Amino acid sequence: MDAISTAPALDYSDSPPVLIAGSSDACLMRASRTVRALGLRIGDAVPIEEAPARLSRQAAASAVWVELDGEVTDGTSGTLSALNRDAADGRYAAIVSATPPLVDDLFGVLDDQVHLLIDADDAERASALSLAIALHSERHFAADVASDRSAERLRQLSDEVGRIAATLARLSTGPSPALTAPPVQQSGESGEVPIEVIRKVIRARRLRSRFFRDDLFADPAWDMLLDLLHAEIQHLRVPVSSLCIAASVPATTALRWLKTMVREGLFLRRADPHDGRRVFVELAPQTSDALRRYFAEVGAAAVI
């Protein structure tokens, strides 16, 4: 692999540099452009296989950016393991940017401390880097407003998921004031939801995009809830990539929602027994019960 010049323009910032690792020359160049666009110094840009050794020699770094466009090889796995370890220890902010085919493999091996971007545009990449560094260092760059906006979006997302969790908890317990949901019922109060009802709701939601812009109706939490209930009724497993598509928002946004829903206990992660790097997503028992009660309550009314 040809070496890439990482000599930055004059930069008088006292912040530690950003290290870059990539699975190809194209990856290294794209990551370098993102870092330079924010006026940050690049400490080094190395092939993905060399990253663990290079990280061990770095005294300090503002962030480590990993750019992937190929398969998750053994060399890649070693770098991701080092990234998980160092991010958990608070050594630096960690970002992994990858192509859509890698979403299942990466979601299964990356910890929550690592920011995962999938098929992100330049604005999303710059925002993610500035936010990751801001959250890591507990300060914002004076010339960058993207981090403030991203942090506010994350706070809003957390608040919204908290409201969803509270609503589902109330639904799952019925008229009782208790906060702990009862076990999932396959019949009785929760009842069975006809699969055709869920299909009609999903089709109706998708139909709106024929007449209006998709972003007018973005509601990834509800779309993912519907998709997982549909899969549960059919006894199907849902990979992360499929759930991101069902969310009808950019993959990076869907992953952010997904992680928050898991953290709030609404969704569960299940390891793929045939591939330890992959995970499936399913409804938590109390979430499933709440959705079934909801559909039993609304009956034949239109639900979109």
ZAMARGU-4260 file (C-alpha; in steps of 0.2 Angstrom, whole numbers, plus 5000, padded with zeros to 4 digits):
<rodrens>
0) 5000/5000/5000 | 5007/5017/4995 | 5011/5029/5009 | 5000/5044/5011 | 5007/5061/5015
5) 4999/5067/5031 | 5008/5083/5034 | 4995/5095/5039 | 4993/5114/5036 | 5000/5125/5049
10) 4990/5122/5065 | 4993/5131/5081 | 4980/5120/5091 | 4987/5112/5107 | 4975/5098/5105
15) 4983/5080/5102 | 4982/5074/5084 | 4970/5062/5076 | 4976/5045/5070 | 4968/5037/5055
20) 4968/5019/5050 | 4960/5012/5034 | 4957/4996/5024 | 4963/5004/5008 | 4971/5020/5001
25) 4954/5027/4996 | 4949/5025/5014 | 4964/5034/5021 | 4962/5048/5009 | 4944/5050/5013
30) 4947/5050/5032 | 4961/5062/5030 | 4950/5075/5021 | 4937/5074/5035 | 4950/5077/5048
35) 4958/5091/5038 | 4941/5099/5035 | 4939/5102/5053 | 4956/5110/5055 | 4963/5096/5065
40) 4980/5089/5065 | 4984/5071/5058 | 4996/5062/5068 | 4997/5047/5056 | 4987/5037/5043
45) 4991/5019/5043 | 4984/5003/5035 | 4971/4994/5046 | 4983/4980/5050 | 4996/4991/5057
50) 4984/5001/5068 | 4986/4992/5085 | 5005/4993/5085 | 5004/5012/5080 | 4991/5015/5093
55) 5002/5007/5107 | 5016/5020/5102 | 5004/5035/5103 | 5006/5045/5119 | 4990/5055/5116
60) 4977/5057/5103 | 4961/5067/5101 | 4953/5054/5091 | 4956/5038/5081 | 4946/5037/5065
65) 4944/5020/5056 | 4938/5019/5038 | 4933/5003/5031 | 4927/4998/5014 | 4930/4979/5013
70) 4927/4963/5023 | 4931/4962/5042 | 4947/4952/5042 | 4957/4946/5056 | 4968/4962/5055
75) 4953/4973/5055 | 4946/4963/5071 | 4962/4966/5080 | 4961/4985/5077 | 4942/4985/5082
80) 4947/4976/5098 | 4960/4989/5102 | 4948/5003/5098 | 4935/4996/5110 | 4948/4994/5124
85) 4955/5011/5122 | 4939/5020/5120 | 4932/5011/5136 | 4948/5017/5145 | 4945/5035/5139
90) 4961/5036/5129 | 4953/5045/5114 | 4937/5047/5105 | 4934/5033/5093 | 4925/5033/5076
95) 4922/5019/5063 | 4915/5024/5046 | 4910/5010/5035 | 4900/5004/5020 | 4882/4997/5022
100) 4887/4979/5019 | 4897/4980/5035 | 4884/4986/5047 | 4879/4968/5054 | 4897/4963/5057
105) 4902/4980/5065 | 4887/4982/5076 | 4890/4965/5084 | 4908/4969/5089 | 4909/4988/5093
110) 4905/4994/5110 | 4894/5009/5113 | 4909/5020/5116 | 4913/5019/5098 | 4904/5030/5086
115) 4898/5020/5071 | 4895/5029/5054 | 4887/5020/5039 | 4887/5027/5022 | 4888/5045/5030
120) 4890/5061/5019 | 4903/5074/5023 | 4892/5084/5035 | 4888/5069/5045 | 4906/5064/5046
125) 4912/5081/5051 | 4898/5082/5064 | 4902/5064/5071 | 4920/5068/5073 | 4918/5085/5081
130) 4904/5078/5093 | 4915/5063/5097 | 4930/5074/5102 | 4918/5086/5111 | 4911/5072/5122
135) 4928/5064/5125 | 4936/5080/5131 | 4921/5088/5138 | 4923/5104/5128 | 4918/5111/5111
140) 4929/5118/5098 | 4926/5137/5097 | 4925/5138/5078 | 4913/5122/5077 | 4894/5123/5080
145) 4891/5106/5073 | 4895/5097/5089 | 4883/5108/5099 | 4869/5104/5086 | 4874/5085/5087
150) 4874/5085/5106 | 4857/5093/5106 | 4850/5080/5094 | 4857/5066/5105 | 4849/5074/5120
155) 4832/5075/5111 | 4834/5057/5105 | 4837/5051/5123 | 4822/5061/5129 | 4811/5054/5116
160) 4816/5036/5119 | 4813/5039/5137 | 4795/5044/5134 | 4793/5029/5122 | 4799/5018/5136
165) 4788/5026/5149 | 4773/5024/5138 | 4776/5006/5133 | 4779/5002/5152 | 4761/5010/5156
170) 4754/5000/5141 | 4762/4984/5146 | 4755/4985/5164 | 4737/4989/5159 | 4727/4998/5172
175) 4739/4994/5186 | 4750/5008/5192 | 4765/4996/5194 | 4780/5000/5183 | 4786/4982/5181
180) 4778/4974/5166 | 4770/4956/5167 | 4776/4942/5157 | 4772/4941/5139 | 4755/4934/5136
185) 4752/4924/5120 | 4733/4925/5123 | 4721/4934/5135 | 4723/4952/5138 | 4738/4955/5126
190) 4730/4944/5113 | 4737/4939/5096 | 4740/4953/5083 | 4735/4947/5066 | 4750/4948/5054
195) 4740/4956/5041 | 4736/4970/5052 | 4754/4974/5055 | 4757/4972/5036 | 4744/4985/5032
200) 4751/4997/5044 | 4768/4996/5037 | 4762/4997/5019 | 4752/5012/5023 | 4767/5021/5031
205) 4778/5017/5016 | 4764/5023/5004 | 4766/5041/5010 | 4783/5042/5002 | 4774/5041/4985
210) 4766/5058/4989 | 4777/5067/5001 | 4795/5068/5005 | 4801/5054/5017 | 4809/5066/5030
215) 4792/5073/5033 | 4787/5058/5042 | 4803/5051/5049 | 4799/5041/5065 | 4812/5027/5066
220) 4807/5021/5083 | 4789/5017/5078 | 4795/5009/5061 | 4808/4998/5071 | 4795/4993/5083
225) 4783/4988/5069 | 4796/4978/5060 | 4801/4969/5075 | 4783/4965/5080 | 4780/4959/5062
230) 4796/4947/5063 | 4791/4941/5081 | 4774/4935/5075 | 4782/4926/5060 | 4796/4919/5071
235) 4809/4927/5061 | 4826/4934/5066 | 4830/4952/5062 | 4848/4957/5058 | 4854/4975/5061
240) 4855/4979/5043 | 4837/4974/5040 | 4831/4985/5055 | 4840/5000/5048 | 4831/4998/5032
245) 4815/4997/5041 | 4818/5013/5051 | 4817/5023/5034 | 4831/5035/5039 | 4850/5036/5036
250) 4859/5021/5043 | 4869/5031/5055 | 4853/5039/5062 | 4845/5022/5063 | 4860/5015/5072
255) 4859/5029/5085 | 4841/5025/5088 | 4844/5007/5089 | 4858/5009/5102 | 4847/5020/5113
260) 4832/5008/5112 | 4843/4994/5117 | 4851/5004/5131 | 4833/5009/5137 | 4828/4990/5137
265) 4815/4991/5123 | 4825/4980/5112 | 4837/4965/5115 | 4852/4960/5106 | 4854/4941/5103
270) 4871/4934/5096 | 4870/4924/5080 | 4874/4906/5086 | 4883/4903/5069 | 4893/4919/5068
275) 4899/4927/5084 | 4902/4944/5076 | 4884/4946/5071 | 4869/4950/5082 | 4850/4950/5079
280) 4838/4962/5087 | 4821/4957/5095 | 4808/4966/5106 | 4810/4965/5125 | 4796/4955/5132
285) 4788/4970/5140 | 4789/4980/5124 | 4781/4965/5114 | 4767/4965/5127 | 4764/4983/5126
290) 4763/4983/5107 | 4750/4969/5108 | 4740/4978/5120 | 4741/4994/5110 | 4734/4985/5094
295) 4721/4976/5104 | 4715/4993/5111 | 4714/5002/5095 | 4705/4988/5086 | 4700/4991/5068
300) 4705/5010/5069 | 4717/5015/5056 | 4735/5015/5063 | 4749/5024/5054
</rodrens>
